[in-house]
Amino acid sequence: MSQPLILIPARMQATRLPGKPLADILGEPMIVHVWRRAMESGVGEAVVATDEPRIVEAVEKAGGRAVLTRADHHTGSDRIKEAADIVDPEGRHDIIVNVQGDLPTIDPRVIAASVEPLSDPAVDIVTLAAVITREDEKYEPSVVKAIGSEVAPGRMRALYFTRVTAPGGEGPLYHHIGLYTYRRKALDRFVSLPPSPLEKRERLEQLRAVEDGMRIDIIVVDDVPLGVDTPHDLERARDILKSRAGA
């Protein structure tokens, strides 16, 4: 495998926290913290993909790289595809890691772990999940459940993703985490496909890959990284990173 390329999609439009990529955390924009976590993973170069010149300016001011993409993308995957073609038009990077731009506290080791299963040529895409420990999250539709069959300790082959409580019976339930690592050819194929019936029904983009027969493997991690969607989340992220800085 060639050296992976990490791409971080970031948009200013957020209903609950407008302009959140540029929200201040300890004196730097949130998107810069995400970029730093990605670089700390040691996986490879990290590039922010955005449709906002102010985000490009903020990342470049911090010493990072960002590229402008179209504003009319319907999904983050489409934005990642365009960014990959801009950054690497010759296709030298055959692995693309998609790290969401609202995860400023993500553990860099988790990003690195998402690449390892692609050493198996049968795997097309890798994502993450954590065991649900809070009872209310088992029944919360906003908490997407990952259902898989174990192929190795801490690793499953994905069978389905759903917003309902599943599977039934005794055993753990898994909270899906929206970080994706694609084989480059799988990303190209994914964005070329129309939205699938189950994708539209569950409102879960990854089901397009499942319905197409792509193999998605799931790495089980210790906990769910904090996604910043609200002012309260932003305060929590500030507290977490402040405590880490003081450690």
C-alpha positions in Angstrom: 0.0 0.0 0.0 1.1 3.5 -0.7 1.2 6.2 2.0 -2.4 7.2 2.9 -3.8 10.7 2.4 -6.0 12.1 5.2 -8.7 14.5 4.0 -10.8 16.6 6.4 -14.1 18.0 5.0 -15.3 21.3 6.6 -18.3 23.5 5.8 -19.4 26.7 7.5 -23.1 25.8 7.2 -24.3 24.3 10.5 -27.8 24.9 11.9 -27.0 24.4 15.6 -23.5 25.9 15.6 -23.0 28.3 12.6 -19.4 28.7 11.5 -18.2 25.9 13.8 -15.0 25.1 11.9 -13.7 28.5 12.9 -15.0 28.3 16.5 -12.2 29.2 18.9 -10.7 26.5 21.1 -7.7 27.6 23.2 -6.8 30.3 20.8 -7.1 28.3 17.5 -10.0 27.5 15.2 -11.5 24.0 15.7 -10.6 22.9 12.2 -6.9 23.5 13.1 -7.2 21.2 16.1 -8.7 18.5 13.9 -5.9 18.9 11.4 -3.3 18.7 14.2 -4.9 15.4 15.5 -4.7 14.0 11.9 -1.1 15.0 11.5 -0.3 13.5 15.0 -1.6 10.1 13.8 1.6 9.7 11.6 -0.5 8.2 8.8 0.4 10.7 6.2 -0.3 14.2 4.9 -3.5 15.8 6.2 -5.4 18.3 4.0 -8.6 20.2 4.8 -11.3 20.2 2.0 -13.7 23.1 2.2 -15.8 25.5 0.2 -14.9 28.5 2.4 -11.8 30.7 1.8 -11.7 31.7 5.4 -11.2 28.1 6.4 -8.3 27.7 3.9 -6.7 30.9 5.3 -7.0 29.6 8.9 -5.4 26.3 8.1 -2.6 27.8 6.1 -1.9 30.3 8.9 -1.3 27.3 11.2 1.1 25.8 8.7 -1.3 23.3 7.2 -2.7 22.7 3.8 -6.3 23.2 2.6 -8.0 23.1 -0.8 -11.1 24.8 -2.1 -13.8 22.5 -3.4 -17.2 23.1 -5.0 -20.0 24.4 -2.8 -22.7 22.2 -4.3 -21.7 18.8 -3.0 -24.5 16.8 -1.4 -22.3 14.6 0.8 -18.9 14.7 2.5 -17.8 11.7 0.3 -18.3 13.8 -2.8 -16.2 16.6 -1.4 -13.5 14.1 -0.4 -13.5 12.6 -3.9 -13.0 16.1 -5.4 -10.3 17.0 -2.9 -8.4 13.7 -3.6 -8.4 14.5 -7.3 -7.1 18.0 -6.6 -4.4 17.0 -4.2 -3.4 13.8 -5.9 -4.4 13.8 -9.6 -2.0 11.1 -10.5 -3.5 8.7 -8.0 -0.3 7.9 -6.1 -2.2 7.7 -2.8 -4.4 4.5 -2.9 -5.9 5.0 0.6 -8.0 8.0 1.6 -8.8 8.6 5.2 -11.9 10.8 5.8 -11.7 12.5 9.2 -14.7 14.6 10.0 -13.9 18.3 10.6 -15.9 18.4 13.9 -13.8 16.0 15.9 -11.1 18.2 17.6 -10.5 15.7 20.5 -10.2 12.5 18.4 -7.3 10.2 19.5 -4.7 10.1 16.7 -4.1 6.4 17.4 -7.7 5.7 16.3 -7.0 7.4 12.9 -3.9 5.2 12.5 -5.8 2.0 13.5 -8.3 2.6 10.7 -5.7 2.0 8.0 -4.5 -1.4 9.1 -7.4 -3.6 7.9 -6.7 -2.4 4.3 -3.7 -4.7 4.3 -6.3 -7.3 3.5 -7.1 -7.0 -0.2 -10.7 -8.2 0.4 -11.5 -5.0 2.4 -12.8 -1.9 0.6 -13.7 0.5 3.4 -12.9 0.7 7.1 -14.9 2.5 9.8 -15.1 2.6 13.6 -17.5 1.7 16.4 -17.6 1.6 20.2 -19.6 -0.5 22.6 -22.7 1.4 23.8 -22.5 1.8 27.6 -25.4 4.2 28.2 -28.8 2.6 28.2 -30.6 5.5 26.6 -28.3 5.5 23.6 -29.5 2.0 22.7 -32.8 3.4 21.8 -31.8 6.8 20.4 -32.2 7.1 16.6 -29.4 9.6 16.4 -27.0 6.9 17.7 -26.4 4.7 14.6 -25.8 1.1 15.4 -23.2 -0.9 13.6 -23.9 -4.6 13.2 -21.1 -6.9 12.2 -19.6 -10.4 12.4 -16.2 -10.7 14.3 -13.3 -11.6 12.0 -10.6 -10.9 14.6 -10.3 -9.5 18.1 -11.6 -5.9 18.0 -12.5 -6.1 14.3 -15.8 -7.0 12.6 -17.0 -7.3 9.0 -20.0 -5.0 8.7 -23.4 -6.5 7.9 -25.6 -3.5 8.4 -26.0 -0.1 9.9 -29.3 1.1 11.4 -30.9 3.8 13.6 -33.1 1.2 15.5 -32.0 -0.9 18.4 -30.3 -3.9 16.8 -29.4 -6.7 16.9 -31.8 -8.4 19.2 -30.9 -10.8 22.0 -28.1 -10.8 24.5 -24.8 -9.1 23.7 -23.2 -5.7 23.1 -24.6 -3.0 20.8 -22.1 -0.8 18.9 -22.2 2.9 18.3 -21.0 3.7 14.8 -18.4 6.4 14.5 -18.4 8.3 11.1 -14.7 8.0 10.2 -14.1 6.2 7.0 -10.9 4.9 5.4 -11.4 4.0 1.7 -9.3 2.2 -0.8 -9.1 4.8 -3.5 -10.9 2.6 -6.1 -13.7 2.0 -3.6 -14.1 5.8 -3.0 -14.3 6.4 -6.8 -16.9 3.6 -7.1 -18.9 4.8 -4.1 -19.4 8.3 -5.3 -20.3 7.0 -8.8 -23.3 5.1 -7.4 -26.8 6.6 -7.0 -28.2 6.7 -3.5 -29.5 3.2 -2.6 -33.0 2.3 -1.4 -31.8 1.4 2.2 -29.6 4.4 2.3 -32.6 6.7 1.6 -34.8 4.8 4.0 -32.4 4.8 6.9 -30.7 8.1 5.9 -27.3 6.4 6.2 -24.9 7.0 3.4 -22.7 3.9 4.2 -25.6 1.6 3.3 -24.9 2.5 -0.4 -21.6 0.6 -0.1 -23.3 -2.3 1.8 -26.0 -2.7 -0.9 -23.4 -2.6 -3.6 -21.5 -5.5 -2.1 -18.5 -3.6 -0.9 -16.8 -5.0 2.2 -16.7 -2.7 5.2 -14.6 -3.7 8.2 -15.2 -2.1 11.6 -12.5 -1.4 14.2 -13.8 -1.4 17.7 -12.4 1.4 19.8 -12.7 2.3 23.4 -15.0 5.3 23.2 -16.8 7.6 20.8 -14.9 10.8 20.1 -16.7 14.0 20.9 -18.4 15.5 17.8 -19.0 19.2 18.1 -22.6 20.0 17.0 -23.8 22.5 19.7 -22.4 25.3 21.9 -22.4 22.8 24.8 -20.3 20.4 22.8 -17.9 23.2 22.0 -17.5 24.0 25.7 -16.8 20.3 26.4 -14.2 20.2 23.7 -12.5 23.2 25.2 -12.4 21.6 28.6 -11.0 18.3 27.3 -8.2 20.0 25.3 -7.4 22.3 28.1 -7.0 19.4 30.5 -4.8 17.6 28.0 -2.7 20.7 27.6 -2.2 20.9 31.3 -1.4 17.2 31.8 
